[in-house]
Amino acid sequence: MEDTSVQGFLLVAGLVFGVVSLIHLVRAINSWEFVIGPLDLPVTASWVGFLVTLGLCLWAFWLLL
């Protein structure tokens, strides 16, 4: 990949997805509650969110290679 704007985008996207992935992992491990109004989001949603964002993070960094 030669375009520096694409490389910059992939770097930033990978970092953002990595941070979000870590937040999901910490919430899932600590079983923190997440309530939006009357909706209580189960911890399993954070496990799914962790896997999805981790995959996107790894994909972005893989495209940089």
N, C-alpha and C positions, 0 to 999 in steps of 0.2 A: 504494500500500500504506500503510495507516494504522496498523496494529498495530505498536507499537515492539518487541515481543518477536520478531515475525517478522523485522523489519528487523535486529535484533541477531543473530538466528540466521543470517540470510543473510550478514551482514558477517563473522561469525566463521567460518562454513563457507567463504566465499570466500577468506579469508585462510589458513586451514588448507590448503585445496586448492592455493592458490598456492604456499605454502612446500613442500608435498610435490612439486608439479610442478617447482619449481626443483631440489630434491634429485635427482629422477629425471633432469633435464636435465644436471646436473653429473656424475652418475655415468655417463651415456651418453657425454658428450663426453670424459671422462677415461678411459673404458673400465675403470672400477674393477670388480674381481671382487666377487661377492656369493655366498657359499657358506653354505648351511644344511645342516649335516651332510654327507651324501654328495651333495646336490643342488647343482649349480653353475648359478646363474641367469644366462642369457645377457643380453648388453647390449641385445639387441632388446626384451627385456621392459621395460627402462627407457624405451625410446623409446615403446612402447605406453602405459606408465604415465604418461609425460609428456603425451602427447596426451589421454588420458582425464582426468587430473586438471586439465590446463589447460582442457579443455572444461567440466568441472564448476565450476571457478573462474570462468570467464567467464559461465557460466549464472547462478551465484549473484549476481554483480555486475549482470548484465543485469536480473535480477528486482528489484533494488533501485531501478532507474530508474523 
